[in-house]
Amino acid sequence: MVAFVRKTLDRKTGVRAMTTHHEPSAASLTHRLKEVERDLARAEKDNPEHVHALTEEKKKLEAQLAQR
């Protein structure tokens, strides 16, 4: 498992914080990819404004899975 640090912004206080995140497992990436593919199919019919963002997320997830 690979950990990485991410700078985040607390929405309530507006203060930046450093948080440590771990890369998700292959199983959780696969699960999320299936969710995104399902959402993308729906968006193509009902919410075309979401298609671009979902397509980008799908590409990102596929790339992460290919690295494993």
C-alpha positions as CSV (number, residue, x, y, z in Angstrom):
1,M,0.0,0.0,0.0
2,V,1.3,3.4,-0.9
3,A,0.6,6.5,1.2
4,F,0.7,10.0,-0.1
5,V,0.2,13.4,1.5
6,R,-2.5,15.7,0.2
7,K,-3.1,19.4,1.1
8,T,-6.7,19.9,1.9
9,L,-8.8,22.9,2.7
10,D,-11.2,22.7,5.7
11,R,-14.5,24.0,4.3
12,K,-15.7,25.4,7.7
13,T,-12.6,27.1,8.8
14,G,-10.8,27.8,5.5
15,V,-7.6,26.4,7.0
16,R,-5.3,24.3,4.9
17,A,-4.3,21.0,6.5
18,M,-1.9,18.2,5.5
19,T,-3.6,14.7,5.5
20,T,-2.1,11.3,4.7
21,H,-4.1,9.2,2.4
22,H,-3.5,5.6,1.3
23,E,-4.1,4.4,-2.2
24,P,-7.3,2.3,-2.5
25,S,-7.1,-1.4,-3.1
26,A,-7.6,-2.9,-6.5
27,A,-11.0,-4.2,-5.4
28,S,-12.2,-0.8,-4.3
29,L,-10.9,0.8,-7.6
30,T,-12.7,-1.9,-9.6
31,H,-15.9,-1.2,-7.6
32,R,-15.7,2.5,-8.1
33,L,-15.0,2.0,-11.8
34,K,-18.2,0.0,-12.2
35,E,-20.1,2.8,-10.4
36,V,-18.6,5.4,-12.7
37,E,-19.5,3.4,-15.8
38,R,-23.0,3.0,-14.6
39,D,-23.3,6.7,-13.8
40,L,-21.8,7.6,-17.2
41,A,-24.4,5.5,-19.0
42,R,-27.1,7.4,-17.1
43,A,-25.5,10.7,-17.7
44,E,-25.3,10.2,-21.4
45,K,-29.1,10.0,-21.4
46,D,-30.1,12.3,-18.6
47,N,-27.3,14.6,-17.6
48,P,-25.0,15.4,-20.5
49,E,-23.2,18.1,-18.5
50,H,-21.7,15.3,-16.3
51,V,-20.4,13.2,-19.1
52,H,-17.0,14.9,-19.3
53,A,-16.2,14.7,-15.6
54,L,-17.3,11.0,-15.4
55,T,-15.2,10.2,-18.5
56,E,-12.2,11.7,-16.9
57,E,-12.7,9.9,-13.7
58,K,-13.1,6.6,-15.6
59,K,-9.8,7.2,-17.4
60,K,-8.1,7.9,-14.1
61,L,-9.4,4.8,-12.5
62,E,-8.5,2.7,-15.5
63,A,-4.9,4.1,-15.4
64,Q,-4.7,3.3,-11.6
65,L,-5.8,-0.2,-12.2
66,A,-3.4,-0.7,-15.1
67,Q,-0.5,0.3,-12.8
68,R,-1.2,-2.7,-10.6
